Every structure is written in C-alpha cells, then in structure tokens.
Amino acid sequence: IKMAGDSRFPDVDTDGSEKNEETEIVVNVGGVRQVFYGDNLNQYPETRLAELINCLSGGYDSIFSLCDDYDPGKREFYFDRDPDAFKCIIDVYYFGEIHMKKGICPICFKNEMEFWKVDLKFLDDCCKTHLSEKKEELEEIARRVQLILDDLGVDASESRWKRCQKYIWKFLEKPESSYPARVIAVLSFLFILTSSIVMCVGTIPDLQVADAKGNRVEHPTLDSIETACIGWFTMEYVLRLISSPNKLHFALSFMNIVDVLAILPFYVSLTLTHLGAKLMELSNVQQAVQALRIMRIARIFKLARHSSGLQTLTYALKRSFKELGLLLMYLAVGIFVFSALGYTMEQSHPETLFKSIPQSFWWAIITMTTVGYGDIYPKTTLGKLNAAISFLCGVIAIALPIHPIINNFVRYYNKQRVLETAAKHELELMELNSAEGKAASSKSELEDLARGGEEGPFYSSRLKVSHSDTFIHLLSEEKHYRTRLRSCK
C-alpha cells in the first residue's frame, strides 16, 4: 500500500497522451523480464496484461490490484508467479493458442491461466486432454478421501437403523475397514472357490450316483455343499441390498447382476424340479435344469469383487475396445481373404478338404491364430504356400494391437496404486493439520484467558477455521486454501 510521503512511488502520469498501441510495458515474472507492446496485448483486452496498459491512469490502487509490485522509474510490473508457465501463456498474444510444456503440472498451469485471465479455450486440444485426466485423478482422490471420512464419521442425528445399515454396508463392502470385515471377505472368497470346485467335480462320472429312475445325478454330498454355498451367497446379497444407500444403483450394478445370475439358477432349477414335472414333460424339465446348471459358471466372475487384478484387467479391456476392434478387423479381413484363396487353390486336388468358402473359414481361423488342429489342411503346393503366408500374417495381426492393450493395463494398474497412495497421504496430512490446529487453538485460548480481552476468542476461532478447513476445497467448491492437491510443486 502506498504510504503518504513515500518517495519510492512518484505520481503516476495521468495525462493519457500516449496511445495504447504505442505503449511499452515491462513485466517481471519470477525474475524473468518480458517487454510487451500495446498493439499485441489489446488483441485480448480482458486479460491481465492488457489491463496493465490502462491501469497507469488509475493510480497505485489500480496498479496494485493487478500486480505484486511496481517500479515507476522503469515502468516495470512485478509478479510472484511461475515464469515457466508464463512463457507458455504469452504465446496467445503471438500465435493465438497455448501449448503447455512438458513437466508443468496441468492443475497449476490452469491456475496460472486463471490468474492471467486467459480463457481455457486457447489451450490446445492435446493439453486439454492432459488437464482433464489430471482433473479426473484429483476427483478420484477426493472421492476416496470423502468415502473414508464418511466411514470414520458418526452422525449422532441418524437413527439407530441408519447407523446399523451403514455398519452392515461397511462390514460387507469394505474389507479394509476392520479385521472382522476382512474375515468375511476371505470367507466369501472361499465359498466362491468351493462352489466352483463342486460344480466341476460334480461332472466326474465316478462321483455321480444313479437316482430312482436310473439317471446319473450329482452326489448328495456335493448337493449339500452347493446348497450351503448358495445359502451364503443369498444371505450376502440380501444383506448388501438392504444396507445399500442407493437400491436402484445397487441392483443395476454389473457385479450385482453377476451375483443374481450366480444365485438365480439354483432356485429356478429347484422350482422346476418340484413343480415343473406337473406342468411339462419330465425330459423337458431335465433339459431346462441342465441348461440352468450351466449358468452356474457365472459365479466365477464373483471373484472380481475380491480381486483388484481382475478389476484392473476388466478396465484395461474396456479401455481397449478400439484396439480389440482393430484386432478383430485384421483377423476378419485375413480370414476372408485366405479362406477364399485356400478354397480356390485346393479345388484342383481330388481329395480336397476345402468343400466351400464358409467351411474354409474354420481352417483360416485356426491357422491365423497358430492353433492348427490339423483337421483341415491344404494338399497342393499353392495351398501350402497360402497357409504359410496366412499364419505369418496372423502372427503380425495379433501382435500389433497387443502392445497398446498391455500399456492400458499397466497404466491403469499404476494409476490405481498412485491414487491409493495419494488418498492415504491426504488423510495423513489432514490428521497432521487437524492436530496442529488443535494445538494452536489450545495455546491461543490459554493466551486469551491470560489477557482476558475481547479479541482473543475471535482470534482463537479464526485459527480453528484456518486449520480445520484446510481440505474443504477438496471436498467442496472452496478455493481459498492450498494443499498437496493444489500445490503440485
């Protein structure tokens, strides 16, 4: 603030005789000096640099509302900002677009653009993509931190049923919350494995028994184990449904649909066995029951609920639809071309195995994928040459999209580990700041009591707010405080 009689700040020239287009200003950002001319800056009059041209006529109040310091002798404006980001931002005055340099934090760069009042629309599309990815990461960290805080917090105003519902949900859905929850997760994992093993073992003929009508059925012991597993799955699903905060979202979730598909065949087959014989022929009932038993393989997908590796693989495949589509397209083109060539070249041989082009598709598939069952094979020289070229092309077609798919898997796996670590660090930092806030407020309260003044309580409450609200911006729209998520340096 300019003080009366301060010789460092001579009066600002307010005659306005100098045209804006001919105005030359010097900007010093973090020790890096840049000279700008009015004709360049006035292209974007709403930016902070363009406002500097007209601020000289408004006095020092106008000047210091835009910059950190000003040297009237050199007409030099000082800013305590990032010079590397500033060098990128000023490109908008010369090229009309901005490219973010490698190594600059996207969130910090966005904050710098907001400070210089440059619209994000001037940021190049590739840099916007990087910025959106970083925003998603911060939102994911905030979501994880919020979930942990919700689990730790207890609202005294909630009813007993609500508290019990939240406890059951945390008990079944979050194994990391407590030791009993981890035990339940392990038991659920063992039940899934046991049910899958029983399904496989039950198909061994030596372990099957004959029923009253002479048909081979599963051993009663295996049926009892299967019933116990289904009872566990049913109880687990019902408890999770009752305790879920959003019933509709729970019912439409992919993993919960898998749970229903794993449980439903048992009850449908049980109903058909006891009631279906009265409504339809016994053979139809048995066929329906056998078809429903095949659906039990869906329960193996329940392992994804307890395996982060399977979840990572699922996400990687979901993000690799484009690469998988290219793979299928390459194989489809190759299968069509080489099967048609194989059929044409093998027609001259009297004992040809290529009866038609659609039948040759099977040969092309097992050849291009290097499986080679040998049930269909060429017998002519040209046919063998076509087969050699087909499996070489198949190897290349399969190998090309594999690398991006692997990269997606590794990127997502590493990203999840980074997000987990970042969420833990945020919680640790919140605990540290909370502890410091309590210590500072306690010390302030003691000083207030010693002074007995009226200013003390206000100062103490202000300290509490400044420490307890340090992370509010992470979980809400506040932007007045900086933390690890905002200070990326």
N, C-alpha and C positions, 0 to 999 in steps of 0.2 A: 504494500500500500504506500502511495506517495505521501510523505510527511511534509508539513509546512516548512519552508526554508531548506529543503533537501536539495543540495547543489548537484546531486547526481542526475536529476531529472529536470533539464531545462524545458521551457514551454514548448509545446508541440506546435508546429506550423499548421495553422488552420485556414490559410488563405485559399487553399484548393486550386491554386493556379496551375498546378502540374496535372496534366491529363493522366487518367488511369492507364491508358495504353502505353504511356511512356514511363510509368513508374517502375522503378527498380527497387526490389526489396531483397534483403539478405536474411536467410533463415539458418539458424544454427541448431541442429537436432542432434543431441548427444555428442557434441564436439565436431560434427560434420557440417561444414558450411555449404550452402547452396544459394545461388543467385537466380531470382525469377523476375520476369517482366510481366507487366500488366496485361499485355495482349494475349499471353498464354493462359494466365490464371483466370481471366474473365470469361474464358470458354465455359467454365463451370462456376458460376458466381455463388452457388450455395456452399461451396467447400470452404474450409477454414483458411486456406492460403489466400483465396480470393477475398475473403473478408478482411484480411490484413491490409489490403490496399486502401480501404475506406476507413479503417479504424483510426488512422493518424489524426483525422479531423475531429474525432470524438473524445479526445483527451485520454489520460492514462487509465481511467476506469475502463474505457472501451478496449484499450490495448491489453491490459492485464486480464481481461475476461477471455482473451483468445490465446495468450502465450504465458509462459512462466516468468520471463524476464525480458527487458528491452534496453538496448543501448542507443540513446538518441544521437550520439555523435556518429556512430557507424550506421545508424538506422538498421540495427540488426536485432532480430527476434530470436529469443532463446526458448527451446523446448526440451524438456527432460523426457524424451521418448526414444523408442528403438530406432537407431539410424538405419539398420539393415532393412527393416520393414518400410521405412520412409523412402528409401531409394527405389523400392518396388512401386510404392503408391504414386510417386510423382510421374510415373510413366503414363498415367491417364492424361496428363496435360500435353504430352507429345505424341502419343500413339493411340489414345482413346480406349485403351484396355490395360489391365493389370495382370501380371503373372507373378505368382508367389514363388520365391526362391526356395530351393531345397534346403531343408534344415530349419526353417522357420515354423514355429507352432501355428497351425491354422487358426486356433481359437484366439491366440494373441494377435495374429495378423488381422482377424476380423475386428478385434477391439481397436487396433490401430486405425483401421479404415473408418470405424465409427467416430474416433476422435478427430480425424482429419475431415470428417463429414463427406466422405466419398461413398457413393452408393455401391452396394454389392453387385449391382448389375454389370459394373465394369470389370468385375473379376472374371477371368477366363473360365470356360466350362470345366476344363480339367482340374483347375484349382477349386472350383465349387464342389466338385465331386469329393476331393480330399477333405474339404471343410465339412461336408455333410457326413462323411464317415466319422470324422472326429466328434461331431455333434452326437451321432448315434452312440459312440463309445461313452461319452460323458453322460448321456441319458441313461444308458445301461448301468453305469456305475451308480448314478443317483437312484435308479430303481432298486438296485441291490441293497444299497445302504438304507433306503426307505423301508424295504422289506424286513431287514434285520432290526431296524429301530421299531417297527410295528410289532415284531415278535418280542422284543425286550420290554416294550411299554405295556403298562397295565392301566386301563381306563376304569377308574372307580365308579363312574356313572353307568357302566354297562351292567346289564342284568347277569344273574348267575348263569343262565342258559347261554348267553353270548360268550361269556368267559370260558365256559365249558366247551362250547363249539369251537372257539379259537384254539383251545388247548388240544382238542382231538385233531383238528386240521394240522397243527404244527407237529403233533405226535406222529401222524401218518405220512405227511408230505415232506417233512424236513428232518431227515435223519441226523443232520449235524446239530440239531437243537439240543439234544440231550442223549445220555447213554441209553435209556430205555428205547428211545426212538431209533437209535442205531441197531439195537437188538431186534426190533420189529422189522426193520428194513432187511436185516440178514435173514430172518425167518421167512419173510415174503420171497426173497430170492431163492431160498432153499425149497420152498413149496413149488415155485415155478420150475426149478430143475427136476424135482421129484415127479411132478405131473408130466413133464416132457419125457422123462425116462420111462415112466409107466406106460405112456402112450406107445412108445417104441417097443418096449419089452412085451406088451400085450399082443403084438402081432406075431410073435415066435410060435410056430405050431406046437412045439413040445410043451409049452407052458399054457396052452389053451385046453379047455375041457369041453366035453360034449353035454349039451343040455338035454332036456327030456325028449326032444324031437330029433336028437342026433346031430344038431348043428354045432359047429365049433364056435365057442364063445370065449371071452377073456376069463382068466382065473378069478374066482370070487375075492381072493386076497387083493388082487390088483384093482378090482372094482371098489373095494372098501377104501383103498388108498386114494383112488381117483375121487371118490365121494368126499373124503376128508379134505383134499386139496380144493375141490370146488366149493365146499363149505367155507374154507378160509378166504378164497377169492371173493365169494359172495358177501361175507361179513365185511371184508376190507372195502369193497366197492360201496356198500350201503353206508358205512360209517363215513367214508370220504364224501359221498353225495350229501349226506345230512349236514356235515360240518363245513361244506364248501361255502365260501362267501357269495359266489355267483353260480347258482344252479344251472342256468342256461349255458353259460360258458363252459362249465364243467362237463355237461352232457355232450356238448359238441366238440370237445377237445379230442384230437386224434388218438392219443394214448388211452383215453377213457372209452372211446369207441372200440379200440382193440380189446380192452378189458371186457366189454359187453360181449363181443364176438367170441371171447375165450370161455365165457360162462354160459351163454345162452344155449349152445348146442346140447349141453348136458341136460338141461331142464326140458328142452324140446324133445330130445330123444326119449327121455323118461316119460313124458306125456304121451308120445306116440306108442311107446311100448305097452303102456297100461290102458290107454283109451283108443289108440288108433286101430287096433285089431277089430274093434266093433264097427268101425266106420269104413274100413277098406280091407283089401286082401292082405293076408299075412306077409306075402312076398313083397308087396309094395311097402309095407311098414318096415321090413328089414332093410330094403334098399334105401329108404329115407333115413333110417337110423345110421346106416353105414356112411351115407353122404354127410350126415351131421358130425359123425365121429372124425371125419377127415378135417372138418373145420377146427378141430382142437389144436391144429398146428399153429393157429393164430396166437396161442398163449405164449409161444416162444418170443413173440415181439414184446411181451411184458418185461423182458429183461432190459429193454431200452430204458425203462423207468429208473433202473438202478445202475445203469452203466453210462457214464459220461462219454466213453469211447463210441458206443453205438449212436448216441445222440449227435456226436461230432460227425460221424460218418453220414448220418441221415441229412444233417445240414449241408455237408460238403456235396452230397449228391443233389440236394435241392438247388444249391447254388451253381451246379454244373450241368443244368439242363441244356444249355447251349452246346457245350462240348459233347454231351451224350447224344444230342441230336445230330451233330456233325458225324460222330462215330457211326450211328445208325444209317445216316445218309450215305457215307462212304461204303459201308458194307452192303447196303441195298443196291447201289449202283454196280458194285463189283459182282454181287451175286447174280444180278440180272444179265450182265454182260458175259461173264464166264460160263454161266449155265447155258446160255444160248449158243456160245461158241462150242462148248463141250458137246451139246446135242448135235450140232451141225457136223462137227469133225468125227463123231463116232457113228454116224449113220452108215458109213461105208463098211463097217465091220459087221459080219453076220451074227456074232454073239454079243452085240452091244447091250449094255445095261442102262443106257440112256434112252428110255422109251418116249419121253416127252420133255418139253422145257420145264413145266411145273415140277415134274419128278426130278429134274436135274437141279432144282433149287436146293434140295437137301444135300446133294453132293457139293454144291458150291459153298453152302454154309459150313459144313464140317471141314472143307478144305481151306477156306479163307481164315477160319478160326484155328487152324492147325490141329484139329481134333483127329480127323482121319480114321473113321471106324473101319473103312475098307469094305463095307457092304456094297458100295457103288464105286467103281474105279474105271479109268479110261484104258483102252486096249490098243489104240492106234498111237503112232508116233506123234502126230499133231495133237492128239488128245492129251498125251502125257506132257508135251510142251506147254499146252494151255493150263494144265493142272499146276505145273511148276510156277508159271507166271502168276497164277491165281493165289497160291499160298504166299508168295513173296509180296504181292500187293496187299494181301490180307494182313500180314505182319505190320506193314507200313501203316495201313489204315487204322489198325488198332493202337499202334504205338503213338501216333501223332496227338490224339486228344488226351492221352493218359496224363501227360505232364501237367496241364492246367488243372485237371481234377485233383491230382496229388497236391498241387500248390494250394488249392482251395481248402483241402483238408488240413494241411499244415498251418495255413494262415488262420483258419477258424480255431484250431486247437490252441495255437499260441495266443490268439486274441482272448480266448476264454481264461487262460492262465493269467494273462496280464490284467484282465478285468477283475478277477478274483483277488489278485494281489492289491490292485488299486482300491477296491472296496474295503479290504482289511486295513490298508494304510489310512483311508479316510476315517474309518471308525477309530483307529488309534489316535489320529490327530484330533478328532472330536473329543475323545476322552481326555487327552492332554490339555486342550484348550478349556474344557469344562473344569478340570482340576485347577488350572491356573486362574480361571475366573472365580472359582470358589475361594481360593486363597487370597486373591486380590480384594474381593468383596469383604472377606472377613477382616483383612487388615484395614480397609477403609472404614468399616463400621467401628472398629476399635478407635481409630483416629477421630471419627465423628463424635463418639461418646466422650473422648477426652476433650475435644473442643467445645462440644455442646452447641455448635452453630446450626443454622438452618440450611446451610449449603451442603452439609455432609451427607444427609440421606439422599439428596438428589444425585450427588457425585457417585455415591455407592451404587445406586440403581443403574446409573449410566454405565458403570463398569460391568455390572452383571449383564446388561443387554449386549455390550460390545463383545463379551466373551461367549455368552450362550447363543448368540445369533450368528456366530462366525460362519456357520454352514447353512444358514437359511436359504441363501441363493441357490444352493444345490438342490434343495427340495421344493423351492417355490420360485417366484419371479423376481426376488430381490437381487440387486446387482451392486450393493454398496460395500460388499466385503469381498476380500480376495483370499482364496485358499489354494490348496495344492491343485485343484481342478482349474482354477483361473490363472494361477501363476505357474506357467509351464516351464519356466527357466530355473 
